[in-house]
């Protein structure tokens, strides 16, 4: 099956530092998404990327969709304690017959030290 | 803001029992999904549903699983005879055509 390689697996950073994480895939996706998951909760959409090369920001978050449609990065600037959680990248592909399947990376666990 | 809701939030069941997990997708969405996340692992696709039928299913979604949209608002996942390895968080998601998927808060299923 399709695999997304997400790195790093975990990060410990000081409050105020910038964070960068990325995902790569051997497959092409139509859409790249970044989700955040808090403990015991469902994934919450942070940023969606629809076009190759697209650079999109959402507050302190910036994400880019790679030109080849096989990779993406997420940057968080000036981290704060509430940024703690697990960040997942996900590739979305139209599988036909009305199915848009998401393939998730293994996640990056972010810890912010106040 | 509209959101996907799921019930129950937690379910404990004995191995071999049937469970039904319920979801209410966002009202104008047409595409519905179930995903599973085993503790500490990534989210995995189970099944997608559109126009009252399964569009696609993964290898995980075997004959023990079924989905149904019994009325205009609910979308259910049934596990006929639960196994220990079915213990996981189950997430429902919904989307508009070609749009991103929004996830519910999940049901934590524990099979004893």
Interface residues (C-beta under 8 A of the other chain):
Chain A: X1 X31 X33 X35 X40 X41 X42 X43 X44 X45 X48 X88 X90 X92 X94 X95 X96 X97 X98 X99 X100 X101 X102 X103 X104 X105 X106 X107
Chain B: X4 X30 X31 X33 X35 X41 X42 X43 X44 X45 X48 X50 X51 X55 X56 X58 X59 X91 X93 X95 X97 X98 X100 X101 X102 X103 X104 X105 X106 X108
